Amino acid sequence: MEWIHMPIILETNNAEVFEAFSDHAVSRSPWEAIIKEARGMMQCLQSVQVFKIKREVNRIANALAQMAMRSRLCAEWKVCAPPGISELIDQECNPLF
C-alpha cells in the first residue's frame, strides 16, 4: 500500500472471491479472515474496483500463481516485474500514464 498512489482495479476469476468483495456481509468461508484483512487494506487505498473476469484472460495472475507454486517462496517486486511476467504485462495492461 505504501507504493500505490492511484486507483486500483482488482480482477479475479473466482466467483466466490468476487462475491466476498462485492457483498460486505460476513460469511463462513474458510477465506473470510483473509477477505476481511484485504478489505481493511483496501480502505487505505485511494480507490479500488473489483471485477470478475474469465479465467483465460487472467494470464498474469495465472503465471504468478504458477511461479509461487513452483518456487514456494514469498516475494514482492516493487520496481520491476519478475522474469517472464514483464512480457505478459506489456501484452495485457493499459498504462495509465
VENZIGI-V503874 format. One record per pair of residues at least 4 apart in sequence whose C-alpha atoms are under 8 Angstrom apart, sorted by the first residue. I is the first residue (numbers start at 1). GAP is how many residues later the second one is. If there is no record, write none. Layout:
I;GAP + I;GAP
This chain:
1;40 + 1;43 + 1;44 + 3;75 + 4;41 + 5;40 + 5;41 + 6;39 + 6;40 + 6;41 + 7;38 + 7;39 + 7;40 + 7;41 + 8;37 + 8;38 + 8;39 + 8;40 + 8;41 + 9;39 + 9;40 + 9;41 + 9;42 + 10;38 + 10;39 + 10;40 + 10;41 + 11;39 + 11;40 + 11;41 + 11;42 + 12;5 + 12;6 + 12;38 + 12;39 + 12;40 + 12;41 + 12;46 + 13;5 + 13;39 + 13;40 + 13;41 + 13;42 + 13;45 + 14;4 + 14;38 + 15;4 + 15;37 + 16;4 + 17;4 + 18;4 + 18;32 + 18;33 + 18;34 + 19;4 + 20;4 + 20;5 + 20;7 + 20;15 + 21;14 + 21;18 + 21;29 + 22;28 + 26;6 + 27;5 + 28;4 + 31;4 + 32;4 + 33;4 + 34;4 + 35;4 + 36;4 + 37;4 + 38;4 + 39;4 + 40;4 + 41;4 + 42;5 + 42;6 + 53;4 + 53;5 + 54;4 + 55;4 + 58;4 + 59;4 + 59;29 + 60;4 + 60;25 + 60;28 + 60;29 + 61;4 + 62;4 + 63;4 + 63;22 + 64;4 + 64;21 + 65;4 + 66;4 + 67;4 + 68;4 + 68;5 + 68;6 + 77;4 + 77;5 + 80;6 + 81;4 + 81;5 + 82;4 + 84;4 + 85;4 + 86;4 + 87;4 + 88;4 + 89;4
